[in-house]
Amino acid sequence: RALLYFDIFNHPLSKKEICHLIPIHSISESELTDVLTDLTAQNLIYFHNGFYSLSSSVESVKRRLIGEQCANTMIKRMQKFSSLISSFPFVKAVTISGSLSKNYMDENSDIDYFIITERNRLWLARTLLILYKKVLLFNSKKNFCVNYFVSEDQMSIPDRNIFTATEVSYLIPVYNYSEYLNFMKVNDWNKGFFPNFPLRSESLVVKETYPKVKSVLEKIFSNSFGEKLDTYFFRLTLKRWKKKFKTFDESTFDLRMRSKKNVSKHHPNGFQEKVLGQLQMKITEFESKHDISLSNE
């Protein structure tokens, strides 16, 4: 199931990664090695250059290795922009999601940020970041894709499935490691999917600084005026999105464009639904082709 999920992205996995992604508690390395050897001998899976996949072709492995090299070259740039984001008022923590969190980048990849803000100031922080992107970065999201925000008082992710569990587990903390740990504690439901997935290290966390301008702006907007401004930006953005995505029914809008005082999610293309749909198709096809069951029961 782990290989089928990442096959959607043409992304082969190492043995260590498979160990992190299987829903089995306390499996030993030797047990996993025996299983992988057996599956490979049956040509149910394939092994190339340190990676397992469902394809007999080596192209996906070559693609991944090139993607890893590209990801490694992006680390300093990612840290630079993460430090910049952290300097904005009311930003409490910054983490990396998306393809870079899986140590992969290509010419079509963006650097995706998952951001935690102070309570009741999410929309003020988001608006300032979006204005910066639109005005100074000419609306480029290549290095500055800020599409998911939660506030510190409401960090629980309600969509609990293999897609969100994967994204939560793979988040890379880059600013305020302690807040990342708080987030993972709140969202420990991911262990129901990946009981062996470890917390990410703080090796990429940028040095915590508190620029004077951030302190001054937070002081200016820490009062009732700041609260009203935050509510104004929330209502303004929600109204614009409701108009722009008027074809979405209520449940689709909530899943893709969740907009509340404590959360801002901007995924209009419905990537989560597409991935889950493709995964179910792959599982059904694999079960039918090999006459086996991949049920989690």
The 8 nearest C-alpha neighbors of each residue, nearest first, counted from 0:
[[1, 3, 2, 4, 293, 282, 21, 5],
 [0, 2, 4, 3, 20, 21, 5, 17],
 [1, 3, 5, 4, 0, 6, 52, 53],
 [4, 2, 6, 0, 1, 5, 281, 7],
 [5, 3, 1, 6, 2, 7, 278, 0],
 [6, 4, 7, 2, 10, 8, 3, 9],
 [5, 7, 9, 3, 8, 4, 10, 2],
 [8, 6, 5, 9, 4, 3, 277, 278],
 [7, 9, 6, 10, 5, 4, 11, 274],
 [10, 8, 6, 7, 59, 5, 11, 63],
 [9, 11, 8, 5, 6, 63, 59, 12],
 [12, 10, 52, 51, 50, 60, 9, 59],
 [13, 11, 50, 51, 16, 17, 10, 14],
 [12, 14, 50, 16, 15, 51, 49, 17],
 [15, 13, 17, 16, 18, 12, 50, 51],
 [16, 14, 18, 13, 17, 19, 12, 28],
 [15, 17, 19, 13, 18, 14, 12, 20],
 [16, 18, 20, 14, 19, 15, 21, 13],
 [17, 19, 15, 16, 20, 21, 14, 195],
 [20, 18, 196, 195, 16, 17, 21, 15],
 [21, 19, 17, 193, 18, 1, 16, 22],
 [20, 22, 23, 18, 19, 193, 17, 1],
 [23, 21, 193, 192, 194, 20, 24, 191],
 [24, 22, 21, 26, 25, 194, 195, 193],
 [25, 23, 26, 194, 195, 22, 21, 193],
 [26, 24, 27, 23, 195, 194, 28, 18],
 [25, 27, 24, 30, 23, 28, 31, 18],
 [28, 26, 30, 29, 25, 31, 32, 18],
 [27, 29, 31, 30, 32, 26, 18, 33],
 [28, 30, 32, 27, 31, 33, 26, 34],
 [31, 29, 33, 27, 32, 28, 34, 26],
 [30, 32, 34, 28, 33, 29, 35, 27],
 [31, 33, 29, 35, 30, 34, 36, 28],
 [34, 32, 36, 30, 31, 35, 37, 29],
 [35, 33, 31, 37, 36, 32, 38, 30],
 [34, 36, 38, 32, 37, 33, 39, 31],
 [35, 37, 33, 39, 34, 38, 32, 40],
 [36, 38, 40, 34, 39, 35, 33, 41],
 [39, 37, 35, 41, 43, 40, 36, 44],
 [38, 40, 42, 44, 36, 41, 37, 45],
 [39, 41, 37, 42, 38, 36, 43, 44],
 [40, 42, 38, 39, 43, 37, 44, 36],
 [43, 41, 39, 44, 40, 38, 45, 55],
 [42, 44, 38, 41, 39, 53, 45, 40],
 [43, 45, 53, 39, 42, 52, 38, 51],
 [46, 44, 52, 39, 51, 55, 53, 54],
 [45, 47, 51, 50, 52, 49, 48, 39],
 [48, 46, 50, 49, 57, 51, 45, 60],
 [47, 49, 50, 46, 60, 57, 51, 61],
 [48, 50, 47, 13, 46, 51, 14, 12],
 [51, 49, 13, 12, 47, 46, 48, 11],
 [52, 50, 46, 12, 45, 11, 13, 47],
 [51, 53, 11, 45, 54, 44, 2, 46],
 [54, 52, 44, 45, 55, 2, 43, 6],
 [55, 53, 56, 52, 45, 44, 57, 59],
 [54, 56, 45, 57, 53, 52, 44, 46],
 [57, 55, 54, 58, 59, 60, 45, 47],
 [56, 58, 60, 59, 61, 47, 55, 54],
 [57, 59, 61, 60, 56, 62, 63, 54],
 [60, 58, 62, 61, 57, 9, 63, 10],
 [61, 59, 63, 62, 57, 58, 64, 11],
 [62, 60, 58, 64, 59, 63, 65, 57],
 [63, 61, 59, 65, 60, 64, 58, 66],
 [62, 64, 66, 60, 65, 61, 67, 59],
 [63, 65, 67, 61, 66, 62, 60, 68],
 [66, 64, 68, 62, 63, 67, 61, 69],
 [67, 65, 103, 63, 104, 69, 64, 68],
 [66, 68, 103, 70, 64, 69, 65, 102],
 [67, 69, 71, 65, 66, 70, 64, 72],
 [68, 70, 66, 72, 67, 71, 104, 65],
 [71, 69, 104, 67, 73, 103, 72, 68],
 [70, 72, 68, 73, 69, 74, 67, 102],
 [71, 73, 69, 70, 74, 68, 75, 76],
 [74, 72, 70, 76, 71, 75, 77, 69],
 [75, 73, 77, 76, 71, 72, 78, 70],
 [74, 76, 78, 77, 73, 79, 72, 71],
 [77, 75, 79, 73, 78, 74, 80, 142],
 [76, 78, 74, 80, 75, 79, 73, 81],
 [79, 77, 81, 75, 76, 80, 82, 74],
 [78, 80, 76, 82, 77, 81, 75, 83],
 [79, 81, 83, 77, 82, 78, 84, 76],
 [82, 80, 78, 84, 83, 79, 77, 85],
 [81, 83, 85, 79, 80, 84, 78, 205],
 [82, 84, 80, 86, 81, 85, 79, 87],
 [85, 83, 81, 86, 82, 87, 80, 128],
 [84, 86, 82, 83, 87, 90, 81, 93],
 [85, 87, 83, 84, 213, 210, 82, 88],
 [88, 86, 85, 84, 213, 90, 89, 124],
 [87, 89, 213, 217, 90, 124, 216, 86],
 [88, 90, 117, 116, 124, 91, 120, 87],
 [91, 89, 116, 88, 85, 92, 87, 115],
 [90, 92, 116, 115, 117, 89, 175, 93],
 [93, 91, 115, 175, 174, 114, 90, 178],
 [94, 92, 114, 174, 173, 113, 172, 115],
 [93, 95, 172, 113, 171, 173, 112, 170],
 [94, 96, 112, 171, 170, 111, 100, 113],
 [97, 95, 100, 170, 111, 112, 113, 166],
 [98, 96, 99, 100, 111, 95, 166, 101],
 [97, 99, 101, 103, 100, 104, 102, 96],
 [100, 98, 102, 103, 101, 97, 104, 70],
 [99, 101, 96, 98, 102, 97, 169, 95],
 [100, 102, 99, 98, 103, 169, 97, 96],
 [103, 101, 99, 100, 67, 70, 98, 104],
 [104, 102, 66, 67, 99, 70, 98, 101],
 [105, 103, 66, 70, 108, 69, 99, 98],
 [104, 106, 108, 107, 66, 69, 103, 70],
 [105, 107, 108, 104, 109, 69, 66, 141],
 [108, 106, 105, 109, 104, 141, 110, 98],
 [109, 107, 105, 104, 106, 110, 98, 141],
 [110, 108, 141, 111, 142, 144, 140, 107],
 [109, 111, 142, 144, 141, 143, 99, 112],
 [112, 110, 144, 96, 97, 95, 109, 145],
 [111, 113, 95, 145, 94, 96, 144, 114],
 [112, 114, 147, 94, 95, 148, 93, 96],
 [113, 115, 93, 148, 92, 112, 94, 147],
 [116, 114, 92, 149, 150, 91, 148, 151],
 [117, 115, 90, 150, 91, 121, 89, 151],
 [116, 118, 89, 150, 151, 120, 91, 90],
 [117, 119, 150, 120, 151, 152, 116, 121],
 [120, 118, 121, 117, 226, 260, 229, 261],
 [119, 121, 123, 118, 122, 117, 229, 124],
 [122, 120, 124, 116, 123, 119, 125, 150],
 [123, 121, 125, 229, 124, 233, 120, 126],
 [122, 124, 229, 126, 120, 125, 121, 127],
 [125, 123, 121, 127, 122, 126, 89, 88],
 [124, 126, 122, 128, 123, 127, 121, 129],
 [127, 125, 129, 123, 128, 124, 122, 130],
 [126, 128, 130, 124, 125, 129, 131, 123],
 [129, 127, 131, 125, 126, 130, 132, 124],
 [128, 130, 132, 126, 131, 127, 125, 133],
 [131, 129, 133, 127, 132, 128, 134, 126],
 [130, 132, 128, 129, 134, 135, 133, 127],
 [131, 133, 136, 129, 138, 130, 134, 135],
 [134, 132, 138, 137, 130, 131, 136, 135],
 [133, 135, 131, 137, 132, 136, 130, 138],
 [134, 136, 131, 137, 132, 133, 138, 130],
 [135, 137, 132, 138, 139, 133, 134, 131],
 [138, 136, 133, 134, 139, 135, 132, 131],
 [139, 137, 133, 132, 136, 140, 134, 135],
 [138, 140, 137, 136, 141, 132, 143, 133],
 [139, 141, 144, 143, 142, 138, 109, 132],
 [142, 140, 109, 139, 143, 110, 144, 108],
 [143, 141, 110, 140, 109, 144, 77, 80],
 [142, 144, 140, 141, 145, 110, 111, 132],
 [145, 143, 140, 111, 146, 110, 112, 142],
 [146, 144, 112, 143, 147, 111, 113, 114],
 [145, 147, 265, 144, 264, 148, 112, 113],
 [148, 146, 264, 113, 263, 145, 265, 114],
 [149, 147, 114, 263, 262, 115, 113, 264],
 [150, 148, 262, 115, 261, 154, 116, 114],
 [149, 151, 116, 261, 118, 115, 152, 117],
 [150, 152, 117, 153, 118, 116, 154, 115],
 [153, 151, 150, 118, 154, 261, 117, 149],
 [154, 152, 150, 151, 155, 261, 149, 262],
 [153, 155, 149, 151, 182, 152, 150, 156],
 [154, 156, 153, 186, 185, 157, 182, 149],
 [157, 155, 158, 154, 186, 159, 163, 153],
 [156, 158, 159, 155, 163, 186, 154, 160],
 [159, 157, 156, 160, 163, 254, 164, 162],
 [160, 158, 157, 163, 164, 161, 156, 189],
 [159, 161, 162, 163, 164, 158, 192, 165],
 [160, 162, 164, 163, 165, 192, 159, 275],
 [163, 161, 165, 164, 160, 166, 271, 275],
 [162, 164, 166, 165, 160, 161, 167, 159],
 [165, 163, 189, 161, 167, 162, 166, 160],
 [166, 164, 168, 162, 163, 167, 161, 169],
 [165, 167, 163, 169, 168, 164, 170, 162],
 [168, 166, 164, 170, 165, 169, 163, 189],
 [169, 167, 165, 166, 170, 164, 189, 196],
 [168, 170, 166, 167, 100, 165, 171, 101],
 [171, 169, 96, 167, 95, 168, 100, 94],
 [170, 172, 95, 94, 100, 199, 169, 173],
 [173, 171, 94, 174, 176, 204, 179, 93],
 [172, 174, 204, 94, 203, 93, 205, 171],
 [173, 175, 93, 92, 204, 205, 172, 176],
 [176, 174, 92, 177, 178, 179, 173, 91],
 [175, 177, 179, 178, 174, 172, 180, 201],
 [176, 178, 180, 179, 175, 181, 182, 92],
 [179, 177, 181, 180, 176, 175, 182, 92],
 [178, 180, 176, 182, 177, 181, 172, 183],
 [179, 181, 177, 183, 178, 182, 184, 176],
 [182, 180, 178, 184, 179, 183, 185, 177],
 [181, 183, 179, 185, 180, 184, 154, 178],
 [184, 182, 186, 180, 185, 181, 187, 179],
 [183, 185, 181, 187, 186, 182, 180, 179],
 [184, 186, 182, 183, 187, 155, 181, 154],
 [187, 185, 183, 188, 184, 155, 182, 189],
 [186, 188, 189, 184, 190, 185, 183, 191],
 [189, 187, 190, 186, 191, 192, 159, 164],
 [190, 188, 164, 187, 191, 192, 193, 186],
 [191, 189, 194, 193, 192, 188, 187, 196],
 [190, 192, 189, 188, 193, 194, 22, 187],
 [191, 193, 190, 189, 22, 194, 164, 161],
 [192, 194, 190, 22, 20, 196, 195, 191],
 [193, 195, 190, 196, 24, 191, 22, 192],
 [196, 194, 19, 193, 197, 24, 18, 20],
 [195, 197, 19, 193, 194, 20, 198, 168],
 [198, 196, 195, 199, 19, 168, 194, 200],
 [197, 199, 200, 196, 168, 183, 180, 169],
 [200, 198, 171, 197, 201, 172, 170, 169],
 [199, 201, 202, 198, 172, 203, 171, 204],
 [200, 202, 204, 203, 176, 172, 199, 173],
 [201, 203, 200, 204, 173, 199, 205, 172],
 [204, 202, 201, 173, 205, 172, 78, 200],
 [205, 203, 173, 201, 174, 202, 172, 206],
 [206, 204, 173, 174, 207, 203, 82, 78],
 [205, 207, 208, 204, 174, 82, 175, 173],
 [208, 206, 205, 174, 209, 175, 82, 85],
 [209, 207, 210, 206, 86, 85, 82, 205],
 [208, 210, 211, 213, 86, 207, 214, 212],
 [211, 209, 213, 212, 208, 86, 214, 87],
 [210, 212, 214, 213, 215, 209, 216, 86],
 [211, 213, 215, 210, 214, 216, 88, 86],
 [214, 212, 88, 216, 210, 211, 215, 87],
 [213, 215, 211, 217, 212, 216, 218, 210],
 [214, 216, 212, 218, 213, 217, 211, 219],
 [217, 215, 219, 213, 218, 214, 212, 220],
 [216, 218, 220, 214, 219, 215, 88, 221],
 [217, 219, 215, 221, 216, 220, 214, 222],
 [218, 220, 216, 217, 221, 215, 222, 225],
 [221, 219, 225, 217, 222, 218, 216, 224],
 [222, 220, 218, 225, 217, 219, 223, 226],
 [221, 223, 224, 225, 220, 226, 219, 218],
 [224, 222, 226, 225, 227, 221, 220, 228],
 [225, 223, 227, 226, 222, 228, 220, 221],
 [224, 226, 220, 228, 223, 222, 227, 221],
 [225, 227, 223, 229, 224, 228, 230, 119],
 [228, 226, 224, 230, 229, 225, 231, 223],
 [229, 227, 231, 225, 230, 226, 224, 232],
 [228, 230, 123, 226, 122, 232, 231, 227],
 [231, 229, 233, 227, 228, 232, 234, 226],
 [230, 232, 228, 234, 233, 229, 235, 227],
 [233, 231, 235, 229, 230, 234, 122, 236],
 [232, 234, 230, 231, 236, 235, 122, 237],
 [235, 233, 237, 231, 236, 232, 238, 230],
 [234, 236, 232, 238, 233, 237, 231, 239],
 [237, 235, 239, 233, 238, 234, 232, 240],
 [238, 236, 234, 240, 239, 235, 241, 233],
 [237, 239, 241, 235, 236, 240, 234, 242],
 [240, 238, 236, 242, 237, 241, 243, 235],
 [241, 239, 243, 237, 242, 238, 244, 236],
 [242, 240, 238, 244, 245, 239, 243, 237],
 [241, 243, 245, 239, 240, 244, 238, 237],
 [242, 244, 240, 241, 245, 239, 246, 238],
 [245, 243, 241, 246, 242, 247, 240, 252],
 [244, 246, 242, 247, 241, 243, 248, 240],
 [245, 247, 244, 248, 243, 242, 241, 252],
 [248, 246, 245, 252, 251, 244, 249, 250],
 [247, 249, 251, 250, 252, 246, 245, 253],
 [248, 250, 252, 251, 253, 247, 254, 245],
 [249, 251, 253, 252, 248, 254, 247, 255],
 [252, 250, 254, 248, 253, 249, 247, 255],
 [251, 253, 256, 249, 255, 247, 250, 254],
 [254, 252, 257, 250, 251, 256, 255, 249],
 [255, 253, 251, 252, 257, 256, 250, 158],
 [254, 256, 266, 252, 267, 253, 269, 257],
 [255, 257, 265, 264, 252, 253, 254, 258],
 [258, 256, 253, 264, 263, 254, 255, 252],
 [259, 257, 263, 262, 256, 264, 237, 260],
 [258, 260, 262, 261, 263, 257, 233, 237],
 [259, 261, 262, 119, 233, 258, 121, 122],
 [260, 262, 150, 259, 149, 153, 121, 119],
 [263, 261, 149, 259, 148, 258, 260, 150],
 [264, 262, 258, 148, 147, 257, 149, 259],
 [263, 265, 147, 257, 256, 146, 266, 148],
 [264, 266, 256, 146, 267, 255, 147, 263],
 [265, 267, 255, 268, 269, 256, 264, 270],
 [268, 266, 255, 269, 265, 256, 270, 244],
 [269, 267, 270, 266, 255, 271, 273, 265],
 [268, 270, 271, 267, 272, 255, 266, 273],
 [269, 271, 273, 272, 268, 274, 266, 267],
 [270, 272, 274, 273, 269, 275, 162, 163],
 [273, 271, 275, 274, 269, 270, 276, 277],
 [274, 272, 270, 276, 271, 275, 277, 269],
 [273, 275, 277, 271, 276, 272, 278, 270],
 [276, 274, 278, 272, 277, 273, 271, 279],
 [277, 275, 273, 279, 274, 278, 272, 280],
 [276, 278, 280, 274, 279, 275, 273, 281],
 [279, 277, 275, 281, 280, 276, 4, 274],
 [278, 280, 282, 276, 281, 277, 283, 275],
 [279, 281, 277, 283, 278, 282, 284, 276],
 [282, 280, 278, 284, 279, 283, 285, 277],
 [281, 283, 279, 285, 280, 284, 286, 278],
 [284, 282, 280, 286, 281, 285, 287, 279],
 [285, 283, 281, 287, 282, 286, 288, 280],
 [284, 286, 288, 282, 287, 283, 281, 289],
 [287, 285, 291, 283, 290, 289, 284, 288],
 [286, 288, 290, 284, 285, 289, 283, 291],
 [289, 287, 285, 286, 290, 284, 291, 283],
 [288, 290, 286, 291, 287, 285, 43, 284],
 [291, 289, 287, 286, 288, 292, 285, 284],
 [292, 290, 286, 289, 293, 287, 285, 288],
 [293, 291, 294, 286, 290, 287, 289, 285],
 [294, 292, 295, 291, 286, 0, 282, 296],
 [295, 293, 296, 292, 0, 291, 282, 286],
 [294, 296, 293, 22, 292, 0, 23, 192],
 [295, 294, 293, 292, 22, 23, 192, 191]]
